[in-house]
Amino acid sequence: MRVLLDEMMPGRLKWLLPETEEVTTVRERGWGSLKNDDLLEAAQHEFDALLTADRSIPYQQNLSRFVIAVVVLRARSNAYEDLAPLAEKASDALSKARPGPALFIEA
């Protein structure tokens, strides 16, 4: 599975997702300036899933238009310390994620 970490996600979170083949950040890919719809459009051609903490993506975007799974982490903040405890659940969700409705992982 090829996973893209959204721009607001701490990059070091990728080291907590060992079950995935490849984890790349939006910054590493050079897509930091893309809006959500453009990001999903570009990412669907190279990645299987987008891991984000942006709770609004499923409501602002018609995810059925894209062939990329979206997994949303819901934590107190986007800080590494708040997101890291969700890594195991995120890894499980990513292994099952399919394009369509977003999957939500709660703290």
C-alpha positions, 0 to 999 in steps of 0.5 A, a space after each residue: 500500500 502506498 500512503 500519502 500523509 497530508 500536509 498537516 500531518 507530522 512527517 515522523 508519523 510515517 515511521 509508525 506505519 510499518 505495515 505499509 509499503 511506502 509512506 510519503 508526505 505531501 511536502 516530500 512530494 512537492 504538493 504543499 500548495 495544492 487544494 484538497 480537490 487538486 491534491 486528491 486528483 493528483 494523489 489518486 494516480 500514485 497512492 492508494 490512500 491519503 491519511 489526514 487529520 482534516 475532518 472537513 475533507 469528507 464533507 467538502 469533497 465528493 470522494 466517490 470521484 476519486 480512486 483513493 481511500 481517505 483515512 481521517 484521524 480525529 485527535 485533540 490536535 494535529 501534534 505528533 503526541 496526539 496522533 501517534 497513539 492512533 498509529 496502530 489503528 490507522 495502520 489497520 484501517 489503511 490495510 482495509 481502506 478502499 476508495 469511497 466514504 472516508 474512514 474515521 479513526 477516533 482518539 
